[in-house]
């Protein structure tokens, strides 16, 4: 099973980005999928999760600004990030436990 994350980049504060994560390989079933992020020197932190049925959780730091979604037919999960802040700068990773994607860098300039 492989997870491919994409969509990161450089954006000004207040801007938006949309991340994607596609699962491929020997997929039996896809359950809960998550987004995490990590700043160098700090622990990886939870951002958002979505179950196969669409139940969603967000970290308090992103509630109201980020929207997680998934397209089960495409084995793809998304993270729409609006009103980005410099503190959102990190490498964003997708996960479909126990598998992780390779990460995509999001940089928010002030």
For each residue, the residues with C-beta under 8 A, 3 or more apart:
1: 23 24 25 26 27 96 99
2: 23 24 25 99
3: 21 22 23 94 95 96 99 100 101 102
4: 21 22 24 101 102
5: 8 19 20 21 92 93 94 101 102 103 104
6: 19 20 21 104
7: 17 18 19 20 79 104
8: 5 17 19 91 92 104 105 106 107
9: 17 105 106 107
10: 107 108 109
11: 15 16 17 84 106 107 108 109
12: 15 108 109
13: 84 85 86 108 109 110
14: 83 84
15: 11 12 84 108
16: 11 80 81 82 83 84
17: 7 8 9 11 81 84 106
18: 7 78 79 80 81
19: 5 6 7 8 35 78 79 81 92 94 104 106
20: 5 6 7 76 77 78
21: 3 4 5 6 33 35 76 77 78 79 94 101
22: 3 4 74 75 76
23: 1 2 3 27 30 33 75 76 77 96 99
24: 1 2 4 27 75
25: 1 2
26: 1
27: 1 23 24 30 75
28:
29: 52
30: 23 27 33 52 72 75 96
31: 51 52 96 97
32: 49 50 51 52 96 97
33: 21 23 30 49 50 70 77 94 95 96
34: 46 47 48 49 50 94 95 96 97
35: 19 21 47 48 49 68 77 79 92 93 94 95
36: 44 45 46 47 92 93 94 95
37: 44 45 47 88 90 91 92 93 106
38: 42 43 44 45 90 91 93 103
39: 42 89 90 91
40:
41:
42: 38 39 45
43: 38
44: 36 37 38 93
45: 36 37 38 42 59
46: 34 36 49 59
47: 34 35 36 37 58 59 62 66 79 92
48: 34 35 56 57 58 59 62 66 68 79
49: 32 33 34 35 46 56 57 68
50: 32 33 34 54 55 56 68 69 70 77
51: 31 32 54 55 56
52: 29 30 31 32 70 72
53:
54: 50 51 70
55: 50 51
56: 48 49 50 51 68
57: 48 49
58: 47 48 62 63 66 68
59: 45 46 47 48 62 63
60: 63
61: 87
62: 47 48 58 59 65 66 81 88
63: 58 59 60 66
64:
65: 62 81 82 83 84
66: 47 48 58 62 63 79 80 81 82
67: 79 80 82
68: 35 48 49 50 56 58 77 78 79 80
69: 50 77 78 80
70: 33 50 52 54 76 77 78
71: 74 75 76 77 78
72: 30 52 75
73:
74: 22 71
75: 22 23 24 27 30 71 72
76: 20 21 22 23 70 71
77: 20 21 23 33 35 50 68 69 70 71 94
78: 18 19 20 21 68 69 70 71
79: 7 18 19 21 35 47 48 66 67 68 92
80: 16 18 66 67 68 69
81: 16 17 18 19 62 65 66 84 88 106
82: 16 65 66 67
83: 14 16 65
84: 11 13 14 15 16 17 65 81 88 106 108
85: 13 88 108
86: 13 89 108 109 110
87: 61 108
88: 37 62 81 84 85 106 108
89: 39 86 106 107 108
90: 37 38 39 105 106
91: 8 37 38 39 103 104 105 106
92: 5 8 19 35 36 37 47 79 103 104 105 106
93: 5 35 36 37 38 44 100 101 102 103
94: 3 5 19 21 33 34 35 36 77 100 101
95: 3 33 34 35 36 99 100 101
96: 1 3 23 30 31 32 33 34 99
97: 31 32 34
98:
99: 1 2 3 23 95 96
100: 3 93 94 95
101: 3 4 5 21 93 94 95 104
102: 3 4 5 93
103: 5 38 91 92 93
104: 5 6 7 8 19 91 92 101
105: 8 9 90 91 92
106: 8 9 11 17 19 37 81 84 88 89 90 91 92
107: 8 9 10 11 89
108: 10 11 12 13 15 84 85 86 87 88 89
109: 10 11 12 13 86
110: 13 86
